[in-house]
Amino acid sequence: MRLIKWIGFAAAITLIVSCFITWAALPARNISISGVDATGTSFGKPGYFHLVLSGLFIIFHFIPRIWAKRTNLAVTAINLAWAARNYFLITACRAGECPEKHTGIYLVVICSVILLIAALFPDMKLPQDDNKKE
């Protein structure tokens, strides 16, 4: 197996772990925001969608079929869009109150980019058609 397969797997696991790490904090209101716990805000639990998409990535990443690789590309594109949405929504200033960004939100974005790169370069050999005319 190629190295990119294992880098993608490690990035997916890191993304899952980073959903439980603090993404941002509002020190004035003593609120800590993570992907699965945003108590005191109206953000909901945006990390759960990352957990589902990371699970799908891991499943499709190790299936040696072309449909799985194509589906995985769509899954990782949605994951990156969701990470960008979370980054801009959660770290935005509201009513003069700016949250402090923590390591978790940066890990989510970085791991989502790595997942997309891993999906762009799958470890798969395509069948050759010998009847092609040149």
Backbone torsions as a table, in degrees:
resi	resn	phi	psi	omega
1	MET	NA	147.5	-179.7
2	ARG	-78.5	161.0	-177.7
3	LEU	-66.5	-33.1	-177.4
4	ILE	-62.8	-29.1	177.8
5	LYS	-64.2	-43.0	-178.9
6	TRP	-76.8	-31.3	175.3
7	ILE	-65.7	-42.4	176.7
8	GLY	-62.8	-41.2	178.0
9	PHE	-63.9	-43.4	178.9
10	ALA	-65.3	-37.5	178.0
11	ALA	-66.8	-37.1	178.2
12	ALA	-65.8	-42.6	177.8
13	ILE	-65.3	-41.1	178.1
14	THR	-64.1	-37.4	177.2
15	LEU	-64.3	-41.0	178.0
16	ILE	-62.9	-44.1	179.8
17	VAL	-66.6	-38.3	-177.0
18	SER	-69.1	-16.8	175.0
19	CYS	-69.2	-20.5	-179.7
20	PHE	-97.2	-7.2	179.0
21	ILE	-88.8	155.3	179.3
22	THR	-63.9	127.8	178.5
23	TRP	-91.2	-43.5	-178.3
24	ALA	-154.6	164.1	178.5
25	ALA	-139.4	142.9	173.7
26	LEU	-109.5	94.2	-173.9
27	PRO	-66.1	-28.5	-179.3
28	ALA	-66.6	-33.5	-179.8
29	ARG	-105.6	2.8	179.0
30	ASN	57.3	48.8	-179.3
31	ILE	-118.0	133.4	174.8
32	SER	-113.0	127.2	-175.7
33	ILE	-109.7	125.1	172.3
34	SER	-125.0	-179.7	-177.7
35	GLY	-69.5	-27.3	-177.7
36	VAL	-112.4	-1.7	179.8
37	ASP	-144.1	103.3	177.5
38	ALA	-124.0	44.2	-178.6
39	THR	-61.0	133.8	180.0
40	GLY	94.4	-1.3	178.1
41	THR	-126.7	175.8	178.3
42	SER	-106.7	24.8	-177.2
43	PHE	-81.3	-19.1	-175.3
44	GLY	77.5	-143.1	179.5
45	LYS	-128.8	78.1	-174.3
46	PRO	-69.5	-16.3	-178.8
47	GLY	-71.8	-23.6	-178.8
48	TYR	-64.4	-35.3	177.7
49	PHE	-67.1	-37.0	174.7
50	HIS	-63.5	-38.0	179.0
51	LEU	-63.1	-44.0	179.2
52	VAL	-64.3	-47.0	-178.1
53	LEU	-66.6	-35.5	177.2
54	SER	-67.3	-38.7	176.1
55	GLY	-63.0	-43.6	176.5
56	LEU	-63.1	-39.8	177.7
57	PHE	-59.2	-46.4	-178.5
58	ILE	-62.5	-42.7	-179.6
59	ILE	-63.9	-51.3	-176.9
60	PHE	-70.8	-25.9	-177.4
61	HIS	-67.1	-30.2	-176.8
62	PHE	-103.4	4.6	174.1
63	ILE	-90.0	121.5	-176.0
64	PRO	-86.2	52.6	177.9
65	ARG	-125.1	150.4	-177.0
66	ILE	-67.4	-35.7	179.0
67	TRP	-64.7	-34.1	179.3
68	ALA	-69.0	-38.2	179.4
69	LYS	-68.1	-38.6	178.9
70	ARG	-70.0	-40.9	176.3
71	THR	-64.5	-37.7	179.6
72	ASN	-63.8	-35.6	177.3
73	LEU	-63.7	-41.5	177.2
74	ALA	-66.6	-41.2	179.3
75	VAL	-61.6	-44.0	-178.4
76	THR	-71.4	-31.9	176.3
77	ALA	-66.5	-41.6	176.2
78	ILE	-64.5	-39.9	179.1
79	ASN	-62.5	-42.9	179.1
80	LEU	-66.4	-39.7	177.5
81	ALA	-64.2	-39.5	178.4
82	TRP	-67.2	-37.3	177.5
83	ALA	-65.7	-42.2	178.1
84	ALA	-65.0	-41.4	177.1
85	ARG	-60.0	-46.1	179.8
86	ASN	-64.3	-41.1	-179.5
87	TYR	-61.0	-49.3	-177.0
88	PHE	-72.6	-33.0	-178.1
89	LEU	-76.4	-45.2	-174.1
90	ILE	-78.2	-33.2	-176.8
91	THR	-93.8	6.0	-179.6
92	ALA	-77.2	147.4	177.3
93	CYS	-79.2	137.7	178.2
94	ARG	-133.6	129.2	175.9
95	ALA	54.1	39.2	178.0
96	GLY	77.9	7.5	-178.9
97	GLU	-113.4	113.7	-178.7
98	CYS	-105.3	126.2	179.0
99	PRO	-74.3	152.1	174.0
100	GLU	-84.7	126.6	178.8
101	LYS	-79.7	137.7	178.3
102	HIS	-117.0	180.0	-174.1
103	THR	-60.6	-35.9	-174.4
104	GLY	-59.0	-42.4	-177.3
105	ILE	-69.1	-34.5	176.4
106	TYR	-69.8	-39.0	177.8
107	LEU	-62.6	-38.8	179.8
108	VAL	-61.1	-46.1	-178.6
109	VAL	-68.0	-45.3	-179.0
110	ILE	-64.0	-45.1	179.9
111	CYS	-66.3	-34.0	177.7
112	SER	-66.3	-37.9	176.2
113	VAL	-66.2	-41.9	178.9
114	ILE	-64.0	-38.5	177.5
115	LEU	-62.7	-41.1	178.7
116	LEU	-64.8	-41.0	177.8
117	ILE	-64.2	-41.2	178.8
118	ALA	-65.8	-33.4	178.2
119	ALA	-75.5	-26.8	178.7
120	LEU	-71.9	-26.4	-178.0
121	PHE	-121.8	71.1	-178.0
122	PRO	-73.3	155.8	177.4
123	ASP	-90.8	82.3	-177.5
124	MET	-149.8	137.7	177.6
125	LYS	-102.8	128.7	-179.9
126	LEU	-83.7	144.2	178.1
127	PRO	-68.3	141.9	-179.1
128	GLN	-93.1	137.9	177.5
129	ASP	-98.0	112.0	-177.2
130	ASP	-78.9	-12.8	-177.0
131	ASN	-91.5	9.9	180.0
132	LYS	-71.8	138.4	176.8
133	LYS	-99.1	136.5	-178.6
134	GLU	-102.9	NA	NA
